[in-house]
Amino acid sequence: MNYDRISTPVLVVNPGIVKSNIRRINEKCQKSGVLFRPHFKTHQSKQIGRWFRDEGISSIAVSSVAMARYFASDGWNDITVAFPYNPREHVETDALSREISLTLTIPSPESAHILASKAESRLSVMIKVDTGYNRSGTRWDNLNDLSKIIDIICTNPLLTVKGLLTHAGDTYKSESTTQARERYTLSVSRMKQVRDSLQHPGLMISVGDTPSASLFSGYPDIDELRAGNFVFYDLMQLNIGSCSFDDIAAVMVCPVVDVRHRENIVVIYGGAVHLSKDYVTIDGSPVYGQIVRLTKTGWSSYDSPLYLSSLSQEHGIIKTEAGGTAGFRTGELVGVIPVHSCLTADLAGRYLLTDGTTADHLSGTSEWLYNGQV
């Protein structure tokens, strides 16, 4: 890996770690008899998607119709759009459903009415259940509306209700692995109550969040797992305890542009437009990324952790202890473990791999320089 050829911020991905992360979760699904439907919204790359296919995975989840179309063009034929159905995209949805096996997510009776009235091709439906995250979907204890959704969907013979889908997103806010496990267990318990109460034949339970996918050795009581962030992991997952440092597969490589020795500050070219403004709290302070040393084969941690203490649009600020700036030079490069790899990857546009090659990305319109080329 020749980092010297990098001149602007770029997300560097280690293929070996990615493939190991994929294999680990896939093996747990196989042992549990659970369908692994990885969520591709994290990496959004056809090339990385093929690494999943190499493990025998054939079903995926995405977060938009455009993303579904992107991966369908690379041979993926079983795709769930794990985001609430958007009626304003129905023409595109209908066209894609004529080419592949497409599953949509319905969050409410109103959404079900619209889809049932518009659908002119075969579609499968997952009902979005809110088990406590309070983002979207029908509450798990609102059995009246959940039953209505099924009844409405069944009025159109082209539509098939496959099951119940949830995202226990509150596990990402967990302060310990114990708390993450408890939140996941409660979410699954509520999904089981819903399925048992609705008494509709053949309803499957689909869940998806990286903390619980990583922390549990198996997945009892569910039928499908849709985790996605595990492909790269990040500082948030490391902070929760969902992964080890060695499981992190992506860092943002950034040039040092100013070293202020008197103020104990290092300024990097790498801000919110590269990393997002997500943060985790460490020792009572907000942290926007962890600084790592770059090596020929990837990266390594500092003996005493260094963090990004603040971000603006293009600037990142590393605040060090007294004398801590001595090891930094303007024009050199540092690595930053992002707080949330999904957002950072989305901003990156495409990836540089540690073998010196590049990988595509759905939003590959961003310009960055590698070896003097855009």
BAMAR-209127 format. One record per atom (N, C-alpha, C): residue in one letter; z negated, y, x. Coordinates in pm, whole numbers, padded with zeros to 5 digits, always signed. Example, Ala and Ser with C-alpha at 12.3 -4.5 7.8 and 13.67 -1.06 7.14 Angstrom:
BAMAR-209127
A-00780-00569+01319
A-00780-00450+01230
A-00780-00330+01320
S-00708-00225+01285
S-00714-00106+01367
S-00787+00003+01290
end
This chain:
BAMAR-209127
M+00000-00119+00085
M+00000+00000+00000
M+00000+00124+00088
N+00102+00208+00073
N+00113+00328+00154
N+00079+00449+00069
Y-00048+00485+00068
Y-00092+00599-00011
Y-00036+00730+00040
D+00004+00733+00168
D+00052+00858+00225
D+00176+00911+00154
R+00245+00827+00081
R+00367+00870+00012
R+00336+00940-00120
I+00209+00944-00159
I+00170+01008-00286
I+00146+01157-00262
S+00203+01241-00347
S+00185+01386-00330
S+00125+01454-00452
T+00124+01388-00568
T+00065+01444-00689
T-00019+01334-00756
P-00106+01369-00851
P-00190+01267-00913
P-00109+01154-00977
V-00149+01031-00950
V-00080+00915-01004
V-00181+00804-01027
L-00164+00732-01137
L-00252+00620-01167
L-00202+00496-01092
V-00287+00443-01007
V-00254+00325-00927
V-00321+00203-00989
V-00244+00097-01007
V-00290-00024-01075
V-00279-00143-00980
N-00384-00226-00979
N-00385-00347-00898
N-00344-00465-00984
P-00223-00520-00966
P-00175-00630-01051
P-00264-00754-01047
G-00318-00786-00930
G-00401-00904-00918
G-00525-00896-01006
I-00589-00778-01010
I-00708-00761-01094
I-00670-00765-01240
V-00560-00700-01276
V-00513-00703-01415
V-00493-00846-01462
K-00422-00925-01383
K-00393-01063-01423
K-00520-01146-01433
S-00616-01121-01345
S-00743-01192-01353
S-00818-01154-01481
N-00817-01027-01518
N-00882-00982-01641
N-00819-01046-01763
I-00686-01052-01765
I-00614-01114-01877
I-00653-01262-01888
R-00648-01330-01775
R-00673-01475-01775
R-00815-01506-01823
R-00912-01425-01783
R-01052-01450-01819
R-01073-01443-01970
I-01022-01337-02034
I-01040-01323-02178
I-00959-01428-02253
N-00839-01456-02206
N-00754-01556-02271
N-00819-01694-02268
E-00879-01729-02156
E-00944-01860-02146
E-01062-01870-02242
K-01136-01761-02259
K-01249-01763-02353
K-01199-01780-02496
C-01087-01716-02529
C-01029-01732-02662
C-00983-01876-02685
Q-00919-01933-02585
Q-00871-02071-02598
Q-00986-02168-02620
K-01095-02150-02544
K-01211-02238-02559
K-01278-02220-02695
S-01268-02099-02752
S-01330-02071-02881
S-01239-02104-02999
G-01113-02140-02971
G-01018-02166-03079
G-00981-02040-03155
V-00981-01928-03085
V-00954-01797-03145
V-00817-01747-03099
L-00739-01690-03191
L-00611-01630-03154
L-00636-01504-03073
F-00578-01496-02956
F-00587-01376-02874
F-00469-01286-02905
R-00498-01172-02965
R-00395-01073-02996
R-00433-00945-02920
P-00403-00937-02790
P-00446-00822-02711
P-00385-00692-02763
H-00466-00588-02755
H-00420-00455-02798
H-00351-00388-02680
F-00224-00356-02698
F-00144-00301-02590
F-00149-00148-02581
K-00235-00084-02660
K-00242+00062-02656
K-00300+00113-02525
T-00371+00026-02450
T-00428+00070-02323
T-00320+00086-02218
H-00244-00019-02192
H-00147-00011-02082
H-00010+00040-02126
Q+00035+00012-02247
Q+00162+00061-02301
Q+00280+00039-02206
S+00283-00077-02142
S+00385-00105-02041
S+00451-00239-02068
K+00583-00241-02072
K+00655-00367-02089
K+00627-00462-01973
Q+00625-00408-01852
Q+00603-00494-01736
Q+00466-00559-01741
I+00363-00480-01771
I+00229-00536-01780
I+00220-00632-01898
G+00290-00599-02007
G+00295-00689-02121
G+00347-00827-02084
R+00440-00833-01992
R+00496-00962-01949
R+00393-01047-01876
W+00295-00981-01812
W+00189-01057-01747
W+00104-01131-01851
F+00090-01074-01970
F+00024-01145-02080
F+00109-01264-02124
R+00238-01240-02135
R+00329-01347-02178
R+00326-01464-02079
D+00308-01433-01952
D+00299-01538-01852
D+00179-01630-01876
E+00079-01582-01947
E-00040-01661-01980
E-00024-01734-02114
G+00095-01726-02172
G+00121-01796-02298
G+00086-01718-02422
I+00060-01588-02408
I+00023-01503-02522
I+00149-01454-02591
S+00153-01466-02724
S+00274-01430-02797
S+00251-01333-02912
S+00124-01297-02939
S+00091-01206-03049
S+00019-01085-02993
I+00055-00965-03038
I-00006-00844-02984
I-00041-00746-03095
A-00128-00651-03061
A-00159-00538-03148
A-00116-00410-03079
V-00078-00311-03158
V-00038-00180-03107
V-00100-00074-03197
S-00086+00052-03158
S-00149+00159-03235
S-00051+00253-03305
S+00077+00219-03302
S+00175+00303-03370
S+00302+00223-03396
V+00382+00272-03489
V+00511+00209-03517
V+00604+00224-03397
A+00597+00341-03331
A+00681+00363-03212
A+00646+00263-03102
M+00517+00235-03086
M+00475+00138-02986
M+00520-00003-03025
A+00515-00033-03153
A+00564-00163-03200
A+00712-00178-03168
R+00789-00074-03193
R+00933-00077-03164
R+00957-00095-03015
Y+00881-00028-02933
Y+00894-00035-02787
Y+00874-00178-02738
F+00770-00245-02787
F+00744-00381-02741
F+00833-00483-02810
A+00876-00456-02932
A+00971-00545-02998
A+01102-00551-02919
S+01137-00439-02856
S+01261-00435-02777
S+01250-00521-02651
D+01128-00564-02617
D+01109-00650-02500
D+01077-00794-02542
G+01106-00827-02669
G+01096-00965-02713
G+00968-01004-02783
W+00878-00910-02811
W+00756-00942-02884
W+00789-00946-03033
N+00761-01059-03097
N+00804-01079-03236
N+00690-01088-03337
D+00566-01088-03290
D+00449-01096-03379
D+00357-00980-03344
I+00368-00872-03421
I+00299-00748-03385
I+00218-00696-03504
T+00092-00662-03477
T+00008-00594-03576
T-00008-00448-03536
V+00022-00358-03629
V-00006-00216-03606
V-00151-00195-03651
A-00244-00197-03554
A-00387-00190-03584
A-00432-00045-03596
F-00363+00028-03679
F-00390+00168-03709
F-00354+00187-03855
P-00426+00271-03930
P-00398+00284-04073
P-00251+00314-04103
Y-00200+00244-04202
Y-00061+00262-04247
Y-00031+00409-04273
N+00080+00455-04217
N+00124+00594-04233
N+00247+00596-04324
P+00232+00634-04451
P+00345+00631-04544
P+00465+00714-04499
R+00440+00817-04420
R+00550+00904-04378
R+00641+00837-04275
E+00598+00722-04223
E+00682+00644-04132
E+00738+00519-04199
H+00739+00516-04330
H+00774+00391-04396
H+00918+00348-04368
V+01010+00440-04356
V+01149+00402-04327
V+01156+00326-04196
E+01087+00377-04092
E+01086+00309-03963
E+01013+00175-03972
T+00904+00174-04048
T+00827+00050-04065
T+00911-00057-04133
D+00980-00018-04240
D+01063-00112-04314
D+01175-00169-04227
A+01237-00083-04148
A+01346-00129-04061
A+01295-00230-03959
L+01179-00203-03900
L+01125-00293-03799
L+01082-00426-03861
S+01030-00421-03984
S+00983-00543-04050
S+01097-00640-04080
R+01221-00591-04079
R+01336-00678-04101
R+01377-00751-03972
E+01318-00710-03859
E+01354-00768-03730
E+01247-00860-03673
I+01119-00830-03701
I+01009-00908-03644
I+00906-00938-03753
S+00808-01020-03717
S+00694-01044-03805
S+00595-00930-03784
L+00588-00839-03880
L+00511-00717-03866
L+00393-00717-03963
T+00276-00680-03913
T+00155-00671-03993
T+00105-00528-03991
L+00073-00476-04109
L+00022-00340-04122
L-00127-00343-04156
T-00192-00231-04132
T-00335-00216-04160
T-00355-00121-04276
I-00423-00170-04381
I-00445-00091-04502
I-00593-00056-04513
P-00626+00075-04514
P-00767+00114-04512
P-00829+00143-04648
S-00748+00154-04756
S-00803+00200-04883
S-00715+00157-05000
P-00766+00161-05122
P-00682+00133-05239
P-00564+00230-05250
E-00585+00356-05217
E-00475+00454-05224
E-00362+00414-05131
S-00397+00377-05009
S-00297+00332-04912
S-00226+00207-04961
A-00300+00117-05023
A-00242-00006-05076
A-00141+00024-05187
H-00174+00118-05276
H-00082+00158-05383
H+00050+00207-05326
I+00043+00291-05224
I+00165+00349-05167
I+00251+00240-05105
L+00187+00152-05025
L+00265+00045-04962
L+00326-00048-05066
A+00248-00086-05166
A+00299-00177-05269
A+00418-00119-05344
S+00419+00012-05358
S+00529+00077-05431
S+00653+00096-05344
K+00635+00099-05212
K+00746+00127-05122
K+00807+00003-05057
A+00729-00101-05037
A+00774-00215-04956
A+00896-00284-05018
E+01001-00297-04939
E+01123-00364-04982
E+01161-00477-04888
S+01073-00510-04796
S+01094-00622-04704
S+00959-00689-04681
R+00962-00809-04625
R+00839-00885-04611
R+00748-00823-04504
L+00622-00806-04543
L+00521-00750-04454
L+00390-00825-04476
S+00314-00840-04370
S+00178-00890-04383
S+00082-00773-04376
V-00036-00792-04433
V-00134-00684-04442
V-00271-00732-04394
M-00334-00651-04311
M-00475-00668-04276
M-00551-00553-04343
I-00663-00586-04405
I-00744-00485-04471
I-00847-00430-04372
K-00845-00299-04353
K-00936-00237-04256
K-01075-00223-04318
V-01174-00287-04255
V-01311-00284-04303
V-01397-00202-04206
D-01471-00108-04258
D-01564-00028-04177
D-01699-00097-04179
T-01736-00156-04065
T-01863-00228-04058
T-01976-00142-03999
G-01951-00012-03984
G-02055+00076-03935
G-02012+00180-03834
Y-01887+00172-03788
Y-01837+00270-03691
Y-01807+00403-03757
N-01777+00401-03887
N-01754+00522-03966
N-01634+00603-03918
R-01525+00532-03886
R-01403+00602-03848
R-01299+00590-03959
S-01253+00471-03989
S-01156+00454-04098
S-01179+00318-04162
G-01122+00301-04280
G-01136+00175-04351
G-01232+00187-04468
T-01240+00080-04546
T-01331+00073-04660
T-01462+00011-04614
R-01573+00070-04655
R-01704+00020-04613
R-01721-00127-04650
W-01788-00199-04564
W-01808-00342-04581
W-01883-00377-04709
D-01968-00284-04757
D-02046-00312-04877
D-01982-00257-05005
N-01860-00203-04993
N-01786-00156-05111
N-01690-00266-05154
L-01747-00372-05209
L-01666-00489-05245
L-01570-00459-05358
N-01603-00363-05441
N-01514-00327-05551
N-01380-00276-05497
D-01385-00182-05404
D-01260-00127-05348
D-01188-00230-05261
L-01262-00311-05189
L-01198-00415-05107
L-01123-00514-05195
S-01183-00549-05308
S-01116-00639-05402
S-00994-00573-05463
K-01005-00442-05492
K-00891-00367-05548
K-00772-00371-05452
I-00801-00353-05323
I-00692-00353-05224
I-00614-00484-05231
I-00685-00594-05237
I-00619-00725-05246
I-00534-00734-05373
D-00592-00694-05485
D-00520-00701-05613
D-00394-00617-05611
I-00404-00498-05552
I-00289-00406-05547
I-00179-00464-05458
I-00217-00511-05340
I-00119-00568-05247
I-00046-00686-05312
C-00119-00766-05388
C-00061-00886-05450
C+00036-00855-05564
T+00044-00728-05607
T+00141-00693-05711
T+00283-00690-05658
N+00300-00682-05526
N+00433-00684-05465
N+00451-00819-05396
P+00543-00903-05444
P+00558-01038-05389
P+00608-01041-05245
L+00653-00927-05193
L+00697-00922-05055
L+00581-00905-04957
L+00463-00874-05010
L+00346-00847-04926
L+00250-00966-04927
T+00193-00994-04811
T+00097-01103-04797
T-00031-01050-04733
V-00144-01076-04797
V-00273-01038-04739
V-00315-01145-04639
K-00322-01107-04510
K-00358-01203-04406
K-00509-01211-04386
G-00575-01095-04388
G-00717-01101-04358
G-00784-00966-04348
L-00898-00966-04282
L-00984-00849-04268
L-00990-00810-04121
L-00977-00681-04095
L-00971-00629-03959
L-01076-00522-03940
T-01147-00525-03827
T-01243-00419-03797
T-01243-00389-03648
H-01299-00273-03615
H-01318-00234-03476
H-01462-00185-03464
A-01544-00261-03392
A-01684-00222-03372
A-01692-00120-03259
G-01636-00002-03284
G-01626+00099-03180
G-01758+00154-03133
D-01865+00132-03211
D-01995+00181-03167
D-02048+00106-03046
T-01986-00010-03012
T-02029-00079-02891
T-01999+00003-02766
Y-01900+00092-02773
Y-01867+00176-02658
Y-01973+00282-02631
K-02056+00308-02729
K-02164+00405-02713
K-02296+00337-02681
S-02291+00209-02653
S-02414+00134-02626
S-02477+00179-02495
E-02609+00176-02491
E-02683+00215-02372
E-02726+00093-02290
S-02692-00026-02338
S-02726-00148-02266
S-02636-00260-02316
T-02630-00367-02237
T-02552-00483-02282
T-02616-00546-02405
T-02749-00542-02412
T-02819-00597-02529
T-02779-00523-02655
Q-02774-00392-02648
Q-02736-00313-02765
Q-02592-00339-02805
A-02502-00354-02708
A-02362-00385-02739
A-02351-00520-02810
R-02425-00618-02762
R-02423-00750-02825
R-02475-00742-02969
E-02582-00668-02989
E-02641-00656-03122
E-02545-00589-03220
R-02476-00486-03175
R-02384-00414-03262
R-02264-00503-03299
Y-02214-00578-03204
Y-02104-00669-03232
Y-02148-00778-03330
T-02264-00836-03306
T-02314-00943-03392
T-02332-00895-03535
L-02384-00773-03553
L-02400-00716-03686
L-02264-00695-03752
S-02167-00646-03676
S-02034-00622-03731
S-01971-00752-03780
V-01979-00858-03700
V-01922-00986-03740
V-01995-01043-03862
S-02125-01028-03864
S-02203-01076-03979
S-02158-01008-04107
R-02131-00879-04102
R-02085-00806-04220
R-01945-00849-04260
M-01860-00877-04163
M-01725-00925-04195
M-01732-01060-04267
K-01820-01147-04222
K-01836-01277-04287
K-01884-01260-04431
Q-01977-01166-04452
Q-02025-01141-04588
Q-01911-01094-04678
V-01826-01007-04624
V-01713-00958-04703
V-01619-01073-04738
R-01581-01152-04639
R-01489-01263-04665
R-01547-01360-04769
D-01674-01393-04755
D-01735-01488-04849
D-01742-01431-04989
S-01764-01300-05000
S-01778-01237-05131
S-01644-01221-05201
L-01538-01192-05126
L-01407-01169-05188
L-01344-01297-05240
Q-01372-01408-05176
Q-01324-01539-05221
Q-01172-01545-05239
H-01101-01472-05152
H-00955-01480-05152
H-00916-01586-05050
P-00834-01682-05085
P-00805-01794-04994
P-00737-01749-04865
G-00785-01808-04756
G-00717-01791-04628
G-00741-01661-04554
L-00840-01581-04593
L-00864-01455-04523
L-00916-01481-04382
M-00850-01424-04284
M-00896-01436-04146
M-00979-01314-04109
I-01061-01328-04005
I-01141-01217-03954
I-01089-01180-03815
S-01048-01053-03801
S-00994-01002-03675
S-01084-00890-03624
V-01131-00903-03500
V-01216-00800-03440
V-01156-00761-03306
G-01199-00646-03255
G-01145-00605-03126
G-01221-00492-03062
D-01298-00521-02959
D-01358-00417-02874
D-01389-00482-02740
T-01368-00408-02634
T-01381-00463-02499
T-01525-00498-02460
P-01626-00416-02495
P-01761-00456-02454
P-01801-00595-02501
S-01782-00624-02630
S-01823-00755-02679
S-01729-00865-02631
A-01599-00836-02620
A-01506-00937-02568
A-01545-00978-02427
S-01600-00884-02351
S-01637-00910-02212
S-01774-00974-02199
L-01867-00935-02284
L-02006-00977-02269
L-02035-01115-02325
F-01956-01160-02423
F-01980-01290-02483
F-01897-01397-02412
S-01954-01516-02399
S-01882-01627-02337
S-01789-01696-02435
G-01809-01673-02565
G-01725-01730-02669
G-01731-01643-02792
Y-01645-01673-02889
Y-01632-01586-03006
Y-01643-01666-03136
P-01764-01712-03167
P-01782-01786-03293
P-01767-01694-03413
D-01727-01751-03525
D-01724-01682-03655
D-01610-01582-03671
I-01516-01576-03575
I-01398-01491-03593
I-01273-01578-03574
D-01160-01522-03615
D-01033-01595-03604
D-00937-01531-03505
E-00960-01402-03476
E-00865-01329-03392
E-00940-01222-03313
L-00901-01207-03185
L-00961-01105-03097
L-00854-01007-03054
R-00883-00875-03068
R-00782-00772-03039
R-00825-00675-02929
A-00907-00714-02837
A-00951-00622-02732
A-00832-00573-02649
G-00847-00455-02585
G-00738-00401-02506
G-00779-00334-02376
N-00891-00260-02378
N-00933-00182-02262
N-00965-00268-02140
F-01001-00395-02163
F-01038-00487-02055
F-00927-00503-01951
V-00803-00471-01988
V-00692-00493-01895
V-00711-00410-01768
F-00767-00288-01783
F-00796-00202-01669
F-00946-00185-01644
Y-01025-00186-01753
Y-01166-00144-01749
Y-01174+00001-01700
D-01296+00053-01684
D-01315+00193-01646
D-01463+00220-01623
L-01497+00346-01600
L-01635+00382-01570
L-01725+00363-01692
M-01672+00386-01811
M-01751+00365-01932
M-01795+00220-01942
Q-01702+00127-01919
Q-01734-00015-01926
Q-01830-00055-01814
L-01811+00002-01696
L-01902-00026-01584
L-02042+00023-01618
N-02050+00138-01682
N-02178+00198-01718
N-02250+00115-01823
I-02174+00058-01919
I-02233-00027-02022
I-02279-00159-01962
G-02205-00208-01862
G-02231-00340-01805
G-02131-00443-01849
S-02019-00397-01909
S-01916-00488-01957
S-01832-00547-01845
C-01834-00484-01729
C-01752-00531-01616
C-01824-00500-01486
S-01775-00557-01378
S-01823-00523-01245
S-01726-00424-01181
F-01766-00366-01069
F-01678-00274-00997
F-01547-00344-00961
D-01556-00472-00924
D-01437-00545-00879
D-01341-00578-00993
D-01384-00560-01119
D-01296-00585-01234
D-01211-00464-01268
I-01241-00349-01211
I-01168-00226-01245
I-01033-00229-01176
A-00927-00216-01257
A-00791-00241-01206
A-00708-00114-01189
A-00763+00003-01222
A-00682+00125-01214
A-00766+00244-01167
V-00711+00321-01075
V-00774+00447-01033
V-00669+00557-01029
M-00712+00678-01059
M-00624+00793-01044
M-00637+00844-00902
V-00525+00843-00828
V-00524+00890-00689
V-00486+01038-00690
C-00573+01120-00628
C-00558+01265-00636
C-00568+01330-00498
P-00486+01432-00471
P-00497+01506-00345
P-00620+01598-00344
V-00682+01608-00229
V-00787+01709-00208
V-00718+01841-00176
V-00752+01947-00250
V-00683+02075-00231
V-00775+02186-00179
D-00906+02162-00178
D-00999+02264-00127
D-01133+02197-00097
V-01187+02227+00021
V-01320+02177+00058
V-01409+02298+00086
R-01511+02315+00004
R-01600+02431+00016
R-01733+02381+00073
H-01741+02382+00205
H-01855+02321+00274
H-01986+02391+00241
R-01985+02522+00231
R-02110+02594+00203
R-02166+02560+00065
E-02076+02540-00030
E-02118+02511-00167
E-02133+02362-00194
N-02100+02278-00094
N-02106+02132-00109
N-02014+02084-00223
I-01892+02140-00225
I-01797+02111-00332
I-01663+02068-00273
V-01605+01966-00332
V-01468+01923-00300
V-01384+01941-00426
V-01270+02008-00412
V-01181+02032-00526
V-01059+01941-00513
I-01027+01869-00619
I-00911+01782-00616
I-00806+01828-00717
Y-00682+01792-00690
Y-00574+01811-00786
Y-00579+01690-00879
G-00649+01708-00989
G-00669+01602-01086
G-00768+01651-01190
G-00717+01697-01304
G-00802+01756-01406
G-00793+01686-01540
A-00820+01762-01644
A-00822+01704-01779
A-00685+01654-01822
V-00577+01713-01772
V-00444+01667-01810
V-00408+01534-01744
H-00489+01493-01648
H-00466+01364-01582
H-00569+01259-01622
L-00693+01304-01647
L-00803+01211-01669
L-00861+01216-01810
S-00827+01317-01888
S-00888+01348-02017
S-01025+01411-01991
K-01092+01453-02098
K-01225+01512-02081
K-01336+01421-02133
D-01306+01293-02146
D-01412+01198-02177
D-01513+01195-02062
Y-01639+01173-02096
Y-01741+01164-01992
Y-01846+01062-02030
V-01920+01017-01931
V-02039+00936-01953
V-02156+01012-01893
T-02275+00982-01939
T-02394+01047-01886
T-02462+00954-01786
I-02478+01002-01664
I-02544+00925-01558
I-02654+01013-01499
D-02774+00960-01499
D-02891+01036-01450
D-02905+01171-01520
G-02873+01172-01650
G-02892+01292-01730
G-02782+01395-01722
S-02676+01367-01646
S-02568+01465-01629
S-02434+01405-01672
P-02343+01490-01727
P-02210+01439-01762
P-02128+01409-01638
V-02058+01298-01641
V-01975+01253-01529
V-01835+01225-01582
Y-01732+01275-01511
Y-01594+01265-01557
Y-01511+01166-01477
G-01574+01093-01388
G-01506+00992-01308
G-01587+00961-01185
Q-01566+00843-01127
Q-01635+00805-01004
Q-01536+00807-00888
I-01578+00867-00776
I-01491+00880-00660
I-01498+00752-00577
V-01381+00705-00530
V-01374+00585-00447
V-01289+00613-00324
R-01317+00534-00220
R-01235+00539-00098
R-01109+00457-00120
L-01000+00501-00064
L-00874+00427-00073
L-00860+00337+00049
T-00817+00213+00025
T-00797+00116+00133
T-00653+00065+00128
K-00614-00013+00226
K-00478-00064+00230
K-00448-00156+00112
T-00550-00220+00059
T-00529-00315-00051
T-00579-00262-00186
G-00635-00143-00187
G-00684-00088-00314
G-00784+00023-00293
W-00914-00005-00321
W-01017+00098-00311
W-01152+00032-00296
S-01249+00112-00250
S-01386+00064-00236
S-01482+00176-00273
S-01605+00140-00305
S-01704+00240-00346
S-01771+00303-00225
Y-01823+00422-00244
Y-01907+00485-00142
Y-02046+00422-00147
D-02117+00427-00035
D-02252+00371-00030
D-02343+00439-00132
S-02332+00571-00141
S-02402+00648-00245
S-02296+00700-00341
P-02304+00662-00468
P-02198+00699-00562
P-02170+00849-00567
L-02040+00882-00571
L-01995+01020-00586
L-01921+01031-00718
Y-01940+01144-00788
Y-01882+01158-00920
Y-01811+01292-00935
L-01716+01296-01030
L-01659+01424-01073
L-01760+01490-01165
S-01804+01609-01128
S-01907+01677-01206
S-01850+01771-01311
S-01724+01812-01294
S-01662+01898-01395
S-01510+01890-01382
L-01443+01927-01491
L-01296+01927-01496
L-01249+02053-01565
S-01137+02107-01518
S-01061+02204-01596
S-00923+02143-01614
Q-00824+02224-01648
Q-00694+02166-01682
Q-00635+02087-01566
E-00633+02144-01446
E-00572+02077-01331
E-00673+02044-01221
H-00789+02112-01223
H-00888+02096-01118
H-00991+01989-01153
G-01036+01916-01050
G-01153+01831-01061
G-01252+01870-00954
I-01380+01876-00988
I-01483+01921-00894
I-01577+01805-00861
I-01587+01777-00730
I-01683+01679-00680
I-01799+01757-00619
K-01918+01741-00675
K-02037+01807-00622
K-02112+01706-00535
T-02131+01739-00407
T-02195+01646-00315
T-02335+01694-00278
E-02410+01607-00212
E-02537+01647-00153
E-02507+01737-00032
A-02609+01803+00020
A-02591+01890+00137
A-02527+01813+00251
G-02417+01866+00303
G-02347+01803+00412
G-02251+01693+00369
G-02245+01669+00239
G-02164+01559+00189
G-02015+01584+00194
T-01975+01707+00218
T-01832+01738+00222
T-01769+01706+00358
A-01851+01669+00455
A-01802+01651+00592
A-01693+01545+00602
G-01697+01446+00512
G-01599+01339+00520
G-01469+01367+00446
F-01452+01488+00394
F-01333+01521+00316
F-01249+01625+00389
R-01117+01612+00377
R-01024+01706+00439
R-00918+01748+00338
T-00885+01874+00336
T-00777+01923+00251
T-00647+01851+00287
G-00577+01805+00184
G-00452+01734+00205
G-00467+01583+00204
E-00591+01532+00215
E-00613+01388+00205
E-00619+01346+00059
L-00634+01217+00037
L-00635+01163-00099
L-00769+01097-00128
V-00810+01104-00257
V-00926+01029-00304
V-00886+00955-00431
G-00960+00852-00463
G-00939+00780-00587
G-01047+00816-00687
V-01010+00816-00816
V-01106+00844-00923
V-01099+00731-01025
I-01212+00661-01045
I-01219+00566-01155
I-01232+00647-01283
P-01138+00637-01376
P-01145+00718-01497
P-01260+00673-01587
V-01310+00766-01666
V-01414+00732-01763
V-01357+00641-01871
H-01239+00675-01920
H-01176+00599-02028
H-01032+00571-01988
S-01005+00449-01947
S-00872+00417-01892
S-00762+00427-01996
C-00793+00407-02125
C-00689+00416-02228
C-00627+00555-02230
L-00712+00658-02231
L-00661+00795-02235
L-00594+00833-02103
T-00653+00793-01993
T-00595+00825-01863
T-00458+00760-01847
A-00446+00634-01889
A-00318+00565-01880
A-00213+00632-01969
D-00255+00677-02087
D-00162+00743-02177
D-00109+00872-02116
L-00194+00941-02042
L-00153+01067-01978
L-00065+01042-01855
A-00077+00923-01796
A-00013+00898-01666
A+00139+00894-01672
G+00195+00845-01782
G+00340+00839-01791
G+00400+00711-01735
R+00356+00668-01618
R+00393+00539-01559
R+00295+00511-01446
Y+00309+00395-01384
Y+00210+00351-01287
Y+00272+00321-01152
L+00192+00341-01049
L+00224+00291-00916
L+00137+00167-00893
L+00198+00057-00854
L+00124-00066-00829
L+00084-00075-00683
T-00022-00149-00655
T-00072-00155-00517
T+00023-00228-00424
D+00128-00291-00477
D+00230-00351-00389
D+00341-00250-00357
G+00325-00125-00402
G+00421-00020-00370
G+00532-00003-00472
T+00540-00092-00571
T+00640-00078-00677
T+00582+00004-00792
T+00665+00033-00892
T+00619+00109-01007
T+00631+00024-01133
A+00559+00066-01237
A+00565+00000-01367
A+00586+00105-01475
D+00659+00066-01579
D+00696+00156-01687
D+00578+00187-01778
H+00598+00286-01865
H+00500+00324-01967
H+00576+00383-02084
L+00527+00358-02205
L+00592+00407-02326
L+00619+00556-02321
S+00521+00633-02274
S+00536+00778-02270
S+00584+00824-02133
G+00677+00752-02074
G+00720+00778-01938
G+00805+00902-01921
T+00763+01011-01980
T+00836+01137-01963
T+00765+01229-01864
S+00643+01190-01823
S+00569+01272-01728
S+00638+01268-01592
E+00634+01377-01522
E+00694+01383-01390
E+00585+01380-01284
W+00598+01288-01189
W+00510+01286-01073
W+00593+01241-00956
L+00552+01282-00839
L+00630+01255-00721
L+00576+01136-00644
Y+00666+01044-00609
Y+00630+00933-00522
Y+00743+00920-00420
N+00706+00936-00295
N+00806+00930-00188
N+00915+01036-00208
G+00872+01154-00257
G+00965+01265-00269
G+01059+01258-00387
Q+01040+01161-00476
Q+01132+01144-00589
Q+01056+01159-00720
V+01123+01218-00820
V+01063+01231-00951
V+01079+01100-01026
end
